[in-house]
Amino acid sequence: MVSQKVKVVNPTGLHLRPAGILCKEAMKFKSLITFSFDGCTANAKSVLSVLGACVKCGDEIELTCEGSDEKEALEALTAAIRGGLGE
């Protein structure tokens, strides 16, 4: 299991479009991918779970990946979040 904290930089936070991009990226990997924010844990492969976390711009989340491709998944997802998830 690997984890890393990352700050959400896109101006609108994880609303529908960036949440969909995050989920699409997470679905490329076999690992279980979750993130923790404000005492809650969300499944990064579920758009509804990501939206339910109510993550806003400037919030810091902790990504956790567990599985055979966990390191690659963590690198790809942190890069996507730091890159603004298409915004």
C-alpha positions as CSV (number, residue, x, y, z in Angstrom):
1,M,0.0,0.0,0.0
2,V,1.3,3.5,-0.9
3,S,-0.2,6.9,-0.1
4,Q,0.6,10.5,-0.7
5,K,-1.0,13.8,0.1
6,V,-1.8,16.1,-2.9
7,K,-3.5,19.5,-3.1
8,V,-6.4,20.0,-5.5
9,V,-5.4,23.0,-7.6
10,N,-8.2,23.3,-10.2
11,P,-10.4,26.4,-9.4
12,T,-13.7,24.6,-9.1
13,G,-12.5,21.6,-7.0
14,L,-13.7,18.1,-7.8
15,H,-17.1,18.9,-9.4
16,L,-18.6,16.6,-12.1
17,R,-16.1,17.1,-15.0
18,P,-12.8,16.8,-13.0
19,A,-14.4,14.0,-10.9
20,G,-15.1,12.1,-14.1
21,I,-11.5,12.6,-15.3
22,L,-10.2,11.4,-12.0
23,C,-12.4,8.3,-12.1
24,K,-11.5,7.6,-15.7
25,E,-7.8,7.7,-14.8
26,A,-8.3,5.5,-11.7
27,M,-10.2,2.9,-13.7
28,K,-7.0,2.3,-15.8
29,F,-5.5,0.5,-12.8
30,K,-6.3,-2.8,-11.0
31,S,-5.4,-1.4,-7.6
32,L,-7.9,-0.3,-5.0
33,I,-7.7,3.5,-5.1
34,T,-9.2,5.7,-2.4
35,F,-8.7,9.1,-1.0
36,S,-9.3,10.6,2.4
37,F,-10.6,14.1,3.0
38,D,-12.1,15.7,6.1
39,G,-12.4,12.4,8.0
40,C,-14.1,10.6,5.1
41,T,-12.8,8.0,2.6
42,A,-14.0,8.1,-1.0
43,N,-13.6,5.5,-3.8
44,A,-11.6,7.2,-6.6
45,K,-13.2,4.9,-9.1
46,S,-16.8,6.1,-8.3
47,V,-17.9,9.5,-9.6
48,L,-20.6,9.7,-6.9
49,S,-18.2,8.8,-4.2
50,V,-15.7,11.5,-5.4
51,L,-18.5,14.1,-5.7
52,G,-19.8,13.2,-2.2
53,A,-16.4,14.2,-0.7
54,C,-17.1,17.8,-1.6
55,V,-13.4,18.6,-2.3
56,K,-12.8,22.3,-3.1
57,C,-9.9,24.2,-4.6
58,G,-6.9,24.3,-2.2
59,D,-8.1,21.2,-0.2
60,E,-5.5,18.6,0.5
61,I,-6.5,14.9,0.0
62,E,-4.5,11.8,0.8
63,L,-4.5,9.3,-2.1
64,T,-4.1,5.6,-1.2
65,C,-3.4,2.8,-3.7
66,E,-3.3,-0.8,-2.8
67,G,-2.6,-3.6,-5.4
68,S,-0.3,-4.9,-8.1
69,D,0.1,-1.6,-9.9
70,E,-0.2,0.7,-6.8
71,K,3.0,2.8,-7.5
72,E,2.1,3.5,-11.1
73,A,-1.5,4.4,-10.1
74,L,-0.3,6.8,-7.4
75,E,2.1,8.5,-9.7
76,A,-0.5,8.9,-12.5
77,L,-3.3,10.2,-10.2
78,T,-1.1,12.7,-8.3
79,A,0.2,14.0,-11.7
80,A,-3.4,14.3,-12.9
81,I,-4.6,16.2,-9.8
82,R,-1.5,18.5,-9.8
83,G,-2.2,19.1,-13.5
84,G,-5.7,20.4,-12.7
85,L,-7.7,17.5,-14.1
86,G,-8.2,19.1,-17.5
87,E,-9.1,22.6,-16.2
